[in-house]
């Protein structure tokens, strides 16, 4: 376990070699090819991991075996010629492979940006807790949002002020950003990669395909375990395919409104049609009334 503020990785530069891995579900090869072209358009030199295009021999919801997916991620992270690691997609599977990673080797390697969202929340938490590295909650390379939206600009953005953002609970708060997919945070409780709580942090939450009662269940799990005790503030992203937003919002108000901390909603990150890239492990200030999240440092150094 590590303590203190996470280390920010170096920023990417033109010509940098970056790896694309598939730590969770299988992907559509054509989408991966298009995503690699997008990365080339950013003047990067992308390479797909050896098993990025594979599908598990019997469990078709996984990309390759657990050992192969873990090896692809570990080799990409520990390769000094690779300057960033991008997830090809989410889905399911990171929980099955994260315990196979050699954290001594990962900590010894130079930090680099890790980009992904959804199921990759498991890896964001693991790299924060086990390696002390800040990461980027952003669209996956083989996902539709990545292919149609230039959502990756963490090296330059200091203040996020999406026009849709509004206060669920007004107020201002400061803390280090953490979080991601609600269901994964709740499911990870009690594992070696899970932090003990969100105390002092600015928690980012979003999800997809979870009906209101399932959103309620996950939030209630975080509340009952005390994981939300002392959280400084909460920033809510998209709730795509979770039912009518007014029903989801009722749950969010019921479960989060009594914490006594600022909460901003509809902040535009997650599984929506247009997703922001959100730095995790970076000190920031939330102004829920103004709908702004201001980072005190850039996502990379």
ROZA-386305 format. One record per atom (N, C-alpha, C): residue in one letter; x, y, z. Coordinates in steps of 0.2 Angstrom, whole numbers, padded with zeros to 4 digits, always signed. Atoms other than C-alpha are relative to their C-alpha. Last residue first. Layout:
! ROZA-386305
AXYZ...
//
This chain:
! ROZA-386305
X-0005-0005-0002X+0020+0084-0076X+0005+0001-0006X-0006+0002+0001X+0003+0076-0080X+0005+0005+0001X+0000+0007-0001X-0014+0079-0074X+0006-0004-0001X+0001+0004+0006X-0010+0097-0072X+0000-0007+0001X-0006+0002+0004X-0010+0104-0055X-0003-0003-0006X-0005-0004-0002X-0023+0114-0044X+0007-0002-0003X-0006+0004-0002X-0037+0107-0054X+0006+0004+0002X-0006-0003+0002X-0053+0117-0055X+0006-0004+0003X-0005+0004-0003X-0070+0108-0056X+0007+0003-0002X-0007+0000+0003X-0084+0120-0061X+0004-0005+0005X-0001+0006+0005X-0103+0119-0060X+0007+0000-0003X-0003-0003+0006X-0104+0137-0052X+0000-0006-0006X+0004-0005+0002X-0115+0131-0038X+0002+0002-0007X+0006+0003+0002X-0105+0115-0036X-0005+0005-0003X+0005-0005-0001X-0088+0124-0035X-0007-0003-0003X+0006+0001+0003X-0076+0109-0034X-0004+0006+0003X+0005-0003-0004X-0058+0112-0030X-0006+0000-0004X+0004-0004+0004X-0044+0100-0036X-0005+0003+0005X+0003-0005-0005X-0029+0090-0030X-0004+0005-0005X-0002-0007+0001X-0025+0076-0043X-0004+0005+0004X-0006-0001-0004X-0026+0058-0040X+0003+0006-0001X+0001+0003-0007X-0039+0054-0054X+0007+0001+0003X-0005+0002-0003X-0039+0066-0070X-0002-0003+0007X-0001-0002-0007X-0055+0066-0079X+0006-0002+0004X-0006+0004-0003X-0056+0064-0098X+0001+0003+0007X-0006-0003-0002X-0073+0071-0103X+0005-0005+0003X-0003+0001-0007X-0086+0060-0111X+0006+0004+0001X-0006-0004+0001X-0098+0064-0126X+0003+0000+0007X-0002-0001+0007X-0112+0052-0129X+0006+0004-0001X+0004-0004+0005X-0112+0047-0111X+0002+0000-0007X+0002+0004+0005X-0103+0032-0102X-0005+0004-0005X+0003+0007-0001X-0093+0042-0090X-0002-0003-0007X-0005+0005+0001X-0090+0061-0090X-0003-0007+0001X-0002+0002+0007X-0102+0075-0093X+0006-0005-0001X-0006-0003+0001X-0104+0084-0076X+0004-0002-0007X+0000-0001+0007X-0122+0081-0075X+0006+0003-0002X+0002+0005+0004X-0122+0083-0056X+0001+0002-0007X+0001-0003+0007X-0112+0093-0043X-0003-0006-0005X+0001+0005+0005X-0113+0088-0025X-0002+0003-0006X+0002-0002+0007X-0106+0099-0011X-0001-0006-0004X-0006-0002+0005X-0105+0090+0006X-0003+0002-0006X-0002-0006-0002X-0118+0087+0020X+0006+0003-0003X-0007+0000-0002X-0119+0069+0018X+0002+0006+0002X-0001-0001-0008X-0138+0070+0018X+0007-0001+0002X+0002-0006-0002X-0140+0073-0001X+0001+0001+0007X-0006-0004-0001X-0130+0058-0006X-0002+0007+0003X-0005+0003-0003X-0143+0044-0004X+0006+0004+0001X+0001+0004-0007X-0159+0052-0006X+0006-0002+0003X+0002-0004-0005X-0153+0065-0019X-0001-0003+0007X-0006-0004-0002X-0144+0052-0029X-0002+0005+0005X-0004+0004-0004X-0160+0041-0029X+0007+0004+0002X+0003+0001-0006X-0171+0055-0035X+0004-0005+0005X-0001-0006-0004X-0159+0059-0048X-0003-0001+0007X-0007+0001-0003X-0160+0041-0055X+0002+0006+0005X+0001+0006-0004X-0179+0043-0057X+0007-0001+0004X+0004-0002-0006X-0177+0060-0065X+0000-0005+0006X-0004-0003-0005X-0164+0053-0076X-0003+0003+0006X+0001-0007+0001X-0176+0041-0084X+0004+0003+0005X+0007-0002-0001X-0168+0024-0083X-0001+0007-0001X+0002+0001-0007X-0150+0019-0080X-0007+0001+0001X+0004+0006+0000X-0146+0018-0099X-0002-0003+0007X+0003+0002+0006X-0133+0031-0097X-0003-0007+0001X+0004+0006-0002X-0130+0038-0080X-0004-0003-0006X+0006+0003+0004X-0117+0051-0084X-0003-0006+0003X+0000+0000+0007X-0106+0061-0072X-0006-0003-0003X+0004+0006+0003X-0108+0065-0054X+0000+0001-0008X+0001-0002+0007X-0095+0075-0044X-0003-0005-0004X+0002+0005+0005X-0095+0073-0025X-0001+0003-0007X+0005-0002+0005X-0087+0083-0011X-0001-0006-0005X+0001-0007+0000X-0076+0081+0004X-0005+0003-0005X-0001-0002+0007X-0079+0063+0008X-0001+0008+0000X-0005-0005+0001X-0078+0061+0027X+0002+0002-0007X-0001-0004-0006X-0087+0045+0028X+0005+0005-0001X+0001-0007+0001X-0091+0038+0011X+0001+0005+0005X-0005-0002+0005X-0083+0021+0014X-0001+0008-0002X-0003-0006-0002X-0093+0020+0030X+0005+0002-0005X-0007+0002-0002X-0097+0002+0025X+0004+0006+0003X+0000+0005-0006X-0116+0006+0026X+0007-0002+0002X+0002-0003-0007X-0114+0021+0015X+0001-0004+0006X-0005-0005-0002X-0104+0013+0001X-0001+0003+0007X-0006+0004-0002X-0116-0002+0001X+0005+0005+0002X+0002+0002-0007X-0131+0011+0001X+0006-0005+0002X-0001-0006-0004X-0123+0019-0015X-0001-0002+0007X-0007-0001-0001X-0122+0002-0023X+0002+0006+0004X-0003+0006-0003X-0140-0003-0019X+0008+0001+0001X+0001-0001-0007X-0147+0014-0024X+0004-0005+0004X-0004-0006-0002X-0139+0013-0041X-0001+0001+0008X-0007+0003+0000X-0146-0005-0042X+0005+0006+0002X-0001+0004-0007X-0163+0002-0037X+0007-0003+0000X+0000-0004-0006X-0162+0016-0051X+0001-0004+0007X+0006-0003-0001X-0158+0003-0065X+0000+0004+0007X+0003+0002-0007X-0140+0001-0069X-0006+0003+0002X+0004+0006+0000X-0135+0001-0087X-0003-0003+0006X+0004+0001+0006X-0121+0013-0086X-0004-0006+0001X+0001+0007+0001X-0112+0021-0071X-0004+0000-0007X+0005+0000+0006X-0105+0038-0065X-0001-0008+0000X+0004+0006+0001X-0096+0044-0049X-0004+0000-0006X+0003-0001+0007X-0081+0056-0046X-0004-0007-0001X+0002+0006+0002X-0077+0058-0027X-0003+0001-0007X+0005-0002+0005X-0067+0073-0022X-0002-0006-0004X+0000+0000+0008X-0057+0066-0008X-0006+0003-0003X-0004-0005+0002X-0055+0070+0011X+0001+0001-0008X+0000-0006-0004X-0062+0053+0016X+0005+0005-0002X-0001-0006+0005X-0065+0042+0001X+0001+0006+0005X+0006-0004+0000X-0063+0025+0011X+0002+0007-0004X+0004+0001-0005X-0052+0011+0014X-0006+0004+0001X-0002-0004-0005X-0044+0010-0003X-0006-0001+0006X+0005-0006-0002X-0048-0005-0013X+0003+0004+0006X-0001-0006+0003X-0034-0015-0021X-0005+0006+0002X-0007-0003-0001X-0032-0029-0009X+0001+0007-0003X-0006+0003+0004X-0051-0032-0010X+0006+0003+0002X-0002+0005-0003X-0064-0027+0004X+0006-0004-0004X-0001-0001-0007X-0074-0016-0007X+0002-0006+0003X-0007+0001-0002X-0071-0019-0025X+0001+0000+0007X-0002+0007+0000X-0089-0022-0029X+0007-0001+0002X+0004+0004-0005X-0095-0005-0023X+0002-0007+0000X-0003-0002-0006X-0081+0004-0033X-0004-0004+0006X-0007+0003-0001X-0085-0006-0048X+0002+0002+0007X+0001+0007-0002X-0104-0002-0047X+0007-0004+0001X+0003+0002-0007X-0100+0016-0045X-0001-0007+0001X+0006+0003+0001X-0089+0018-0061X-0002-0002+0007X+0001+0003+0006X-0075+0031-0057X-0007-0003-0001X+0007+0003+0002X-0068+0036-0041X+0000-0003-0007X+0000+0007+0000X-0054+0048-0035X-0007-0002-0003X+0005+0004+0004X-0050+0066-0036X+0001-0007+0001X-0003+0004+0005X-0039+0074-0022X-0005-0004-0003X-0003+0006-0002X-0048+0087-0011X+0003-0003-0006X-0007+0001+0002X-0056+0104-0010X+0002-0007+0002X-0004+0005-0003X-0075+0108-0008X+0007-0001-0003X-0007+0000+0003X-0087+0122-0012X+0004-0005+0004X-0005+0000-0005X-0106+0122-0009X+0007-0001-0004X-0005-0005+0001X-0122+0118-0017X+0005+0000+0005X+0000-0003-0007X-0131+0101-0016X+0006+0005-0001X+0005+0004-0003X-0137+0094-0033X+0000+0002+0007X-0001+0003-0007X-0128+0108-0041X-0006-0004+0002X+0004-0004-0005X-0127+0110-0060X+0000-0003+0007X-0002+0001-0007X-0116+0104-0074X-0005+0005+0004X+0006+0004-0003X-0124+0104-0092X+0001+0000+0008X+0006-0004-0001X-0113+0118-0098X-0006-0004+0003X+0005+0003+0005X-0097+0108-0094X-0007+0004+0001X+0006-0003-0001X-0085+0119-0083X-0005-0002-0006X+0006+0003+0004X-0069+0110-0082X-0006+0003+0002X+0007-0001-0002X-0054+0121-0076X-0005-0004-0004X-0001-0002-0007X-0035+0117-0078X-0007+0000+0003X+0006-0003-0003X-0035+0109-0095X+0001+0000+0007X+0001-0007+0000X-0019+0108-0104X-0006+0003+0004X-0006-0004-0001X-0011+0091-0102X-0001+0007+0000X-0001-0002-0007X-0028+0083-0099X+0006+0004+0001X-0004-0006+0000X-0034+0085-0117X+0002+0001+0007X-0006+0002-0004X-0042+0068-0122X+0004+0007+0000X+0002-0001-0007X-0061+0071-0127X+0007-0001+0005X-0007-0002-0003X-0058+0074-0145X-0001+0001+0007X+0000-0006-0004X-0075+0065-0149X+0007+0001+0002X+0004-0006+0003X-0080+0053-0163X+0001+0006+0004X-0001-0001+0007X-0068+0038-0161X-0004+0006-0003X-0007-0002+0001X-0066+0040-0142X+0001+0001-0008X-0001-0007-0002X-0085+0041-0140X+0007+0002-0002X+0003-0005+0005X-0088+0025-0150X+0002+0007+0002X+0007-0002-0001X-0076+0014-0140X-0002+0006-0005X+0004+0004+0004X-0060+0005-0146X-0008+0002+0001X-0003+0000+0007X-0048+0017-0138X-0005-0003-0005X-0004+0006+0003X-0058+0018-0122X+0002+0001-0007X+0003+0005+0005X-0064+0035-0116X+0005-0005-0002X+0001-0002+0006X-0056+0043-0100X-0003-0005-0005X+0006+0003+0002X-0053+0041-0082X-0003+0003-0006X+0005-0004+0003X-0035+0046-0081X-0006-0004-0002X+0002+0003+0007X-0022+0040-0069X-0005+0004-0003X+0006-0003+0002X-0012+0046-0053X-0002-0003-0007X+0000-0004+0006X+0001+0034-0047X-0007+0003-0002X+0000-0008-0002X+0003+0028-0029X+0001+0004-0006X-0006-0003+0004X+0008+0010-0035X+0000+0007+0002X-0006+0004+0000X-0004-0001-0024X+0007+0003-0003X-0001+0003-0007X-0018+0011-0019X+0007-0004+0000X+0000-0006-0005X-0018+0023-0034X+0002-0004+0007X-0006-0004+0001X-0013+0009-0047X+0000+0006+0005X-0006+0004-0001X-0026-0002-0040X+0006+0003+0000X-0001+0000-0008X-0040+0011-0039X+0006-0004+0002X-0001-0006-0003X-0037+0015-0057X+0001+0000+0007X-0007-0001+0001X-0036-0003-0062X+0002+0007+0003X-0004+0004-0005X-0053-0007-0054X+0007+0001-0001X+0000-0002-0006X-0060+0008-0063X+0004-0004+0005X-0007-0002-0001X-0055+0000-0079X+0001+0004+0007X-0003+0005-0004X-0072-0008-0078X+0007+0001+0001X+0005+0006-0001X-0080+0008-0084X+0004-0005+0004X+0006-0001-0004X-0065+0020-0089X-0004-0007+0001X+0005+0005+0001X-0048+0020-0098X-0006+0002+0005X+0006-0003+0002X-0031+0029-0098X-0006-0005-0001X+0005+0005+0002X-0016+0025-0089X-0007+0003-0001X+0007-0001+0000X-0003+0039-0090X-0003-0007-0001X+0002-0003+0006X+0015+0034-0085X-0008+0000+0000X+0007-0002+0001X+0025+0031-0070X-0002+0002-0006X+0001-0008+0000X+0043+0024-0071X-0008+0001-0001X+0000-0003+0007X+0044+0005-0067X-0002+0008+0001X-0007-0001+0002X+0048+0000-0049X+0001+0003-0007X-0002-0006-0004X+0030+0001-0043X+0007+0002-0002X+0003-0006+0002X+0025-0010-0057X+0002+0006+0003X-0003-0002+0006X+0038-0023-0053X-0003+0006-0003X-0006-0002-0001X+0033-0024-0035X+0004+0003-0006X+0000-0007-0002X+0015-0024-0040X+0007+0003+0002X-0006+0000-0004X+0017-0040-0050X+0001+0007+0002X-0005-0005+0002X+0000-0041-0058X+0005-0001+0006X-0006+0003+0004X-0010-0057-0056X+0006+0004-0001X-0004+0003-0005X-0022-0049-0043X+0006-0004-0003X-0004-0005-0004X-0028-0037-0056X+0004-0004+0005X-0007+0000+0001X-0033-0052-0068X+0004+0005+0004X-0003+0007+0001X-0050-0057-0063X+0007+0000-0001X+0000+0003-0006X-0056-0040-0057X+0004-0007+0000X-0006-0003-0003X-0051-0032-0074X+0001-0003+0007X-0006+0004+0000X-0063-0044-0082X+0006+0002+0004X-0001+0003-0006X-0079-0035-0087X+0006-0004-0001X+0003+0007+0000X-0084-0023-0100X+0001-0003+0006X+0001+0002-0006X-0071-0009-0103X-0003-0007+0000X+0007-0001-0002X-0063-0005-0119X+0000-0002+0007X+0004+0000+0006X-0046-0003-0128X-0007+0000+0001X+0004+0005+0000X-0037+0003-0112X-0004+0000-0006X+0007-0001+0001X-0023+0015-0115X-0004-0007+0000X+0004+0006+0001X-0006+0013-0108X-0007+0002+0000X+0007+0000-0003X+0007+0028-0109X-0004-0007-0002X+0001-0006-0004X+0025+0031-0112X-0007+0001+0002X+0007-0002+0000X+0031+0014-0119X-0002+0006+0005X+0002-0003+0006X+0049+0013-0122X-0007+0002-0001X-0002-0007+0000X+0053+0009-0104X-0002+0004-0006X-0004-0001+0006X+0042-0007-0105X+0002+0008+0000X-0007+0001-0002X+0036-0010-0087X+0005+0001-0006X-0002-0005-0006X+0019-0003-0090X+0007-0001+0001X+0000-0007+0003X+0017-0012-0107X+0002+0005+0005X-0006-0001+0005X+0024-0029-0100X-0001+0007-0003X-0006+0000-0004X+0012-0028-0085X+0006+0002-0005X-0001-0006-0004X-0003-0024-0095X+0006+0001+0003X+0000-0005+0005X+0000-0038-0108X+0000+0007+0004X-0007-0001+0002X+0004-0050-0094X+0001+0006-0005X-0004-0003-0005X-0012-0047-0085X+0007+0001-0003X+0002-0008+0000X-0022-0049-0101X+0004+0003+0005X-0002-0003+0006X-0013-0066-0105X-0002+0008+0001X-0007-0001+0000X-0015-0072-0087X+0003+0004-0006X-0002-0004-0006X-0033-0069-0086X+0007+0002+0000X+0000+0003-0007X-0036-0077-0103X+0002+0005+0005X-0005+0005-0002X-0040-0068-0119X-0001-0002+0007X-0005-0001+0005X-0053-0053-0120X+0006-0004+0002X-0007-0002-0002X-0067-0059-0109X+0005+0000-0006X+0001-0007-0002X-0086-0060-0112X+0007+0003+0002X+0000-0005+0005X-0083-0075-0123X-0001+0007+0002X+0004-0006-0003X-0079-0086-0109X+0001+0006-0004X+0007+0002-0002X-0073-0102-0117X-0004+0005+0002X+0002+0006+0004X-0057-0098-0128X-0007-0003+0002X-0001+0006-0004X-0056-0080-0121X-0003-0006-0004X+0006+0002-0004X-0056-0068-0136X+0001-0006+0004X+0002+0007-0002X-0041-0060-0143X-0006+0000+0003X+0006+0002+0005X-0038-0043-0152X-0003-0007+0002X+0005-0005+0000X-0028-0035-0137X-0006-0002-0005X+0007+0003+0000X-0018-0051-0135X-0006+0005+0000X+0001+0006+0003X-0001-0045-0141X-0007-0004+0000X-0004+0005-0004X-0003-0027-0135X-0002-0007-0004X+0004+0004-0003X-0008-0015-0149X+0003-0006+0004X-0001+0007+0001X+0005-0002-0153X-0005-0004+0004X+0004+0005-0003X+0002+0017-0155X+0002-0007-0002X-0002+0007+0003X+0015+0029-0160X-0003-0005+0003X-0003+0006-0004X+0008+0046-0156X+0002-0006-0004X-0007+0000+0001X+0006+0062-0167X+0003-0005+0005X-0003-0004-0005X-0012+0064-0161X+0008+0000+0000X+0002-0007+0002X-0018+0058-0178X+0002+0005+0006X-0005-0002+0005X-0008+0042-0174X-0002+0007-0002X-0007-0001-0003X-0019+0040-0159X+0005+0003-0004X+0001-0006-0004X-0035+0042-0169X+0006+0002+0003X-0001-0006+0004X-0028+0029-0181X-0001+0007+0003X-0007-0001+0001X-0026+0017-0167X+0001+0006-0005X-0003-0003-0006X-0044+0020-0162X+0007+0001-0001X+0001-0007+0000X-0049+0016-0180X+0002+0004+0006X-0004-0003+0005X-0040+0000-0179X-0001+0007-0001X-0007-0001-0003X-0047-0004-0162X+0004+0003-0006X+0000-0006-0005X-0065-0001-0169X+0007+0001+0003X+0001-0006+0005X-0062-0013-0184X+0000+0006+0005X-0006-0002+0002X-0056-0026-0171X+0000+0006-0005X+0001+0001+0007X-0072-0026-0161X+0006+0002-0004X+0001-0006+0004X-0067-0028-0144X-0002-0002-0007X-0003+0000+0006X-0066-0042-0130X-0003+0006-0004X+0004+0004+0005X-0069-0038-0112X+0003+0001-0007X+0007+0002-0002X-0057-0033-0098X-0004-0004-0006X+0000+0003-0007X-0039-0029-0098X-0006-0003+0002X+0007+0002-0001X-0038-0026-0117X+0000-0003+0006X+0001+0006-0003X-0021-0016-0120X-0008-0001+0001X+0007+0001-0001X-0016-0002-0131X-0001-0007+0002X+0003+0006+0001X+0002+0004-0129X-0008+0000+0001X+0005+0001-0005X+0009+0021-0132X-0002-0007-0002X+0003+0006+0001X+0025+0026-0141X-0004-0002+0006X+0000+0005-0006X+0029+0044-0140X-0004-0006-0002X-0004+0006+0002X+0031+0053-0157X+0001-0005+0005X+0001+0002+0007X+0024+0070-0151X+0005-0006-0001X-0003-0004+0005X+0025+0071-0132X+0000-0003-0007X-0002+0003+0006X+0015+0064-0118X+0003+0005-0005X+0005-0001+0006X+0015+0071-0101X+0003-0003-0006X-0002-0005+0005X+0026+0064-0087X-0005+0000-0006X-0005+0002+0005X+0016+0054-0074X+0002+0006-0004X+0003-0001+0006X+0008+0062-0058X+0005-0002-0005X-0005-0003+0005X+0013+0054-0042X-0003+0001-0007X-0003+0004+0005X-0001+0051-0030X+0005+0003-0004X+0003-0002+0006X-0004+0061-0014X+0004-0004-0006X-0001-0006+0002X+0001+0052+0002X-0003+0001-0007X+0004-0006-0004X+0001+0034+0006X+0002+0006-0003X-0004-0006+0000X+0006+0018-0003X-0004+0005+0004X+0004-0006+0000X+0000+0000+0000X+0004+0006+0000
//
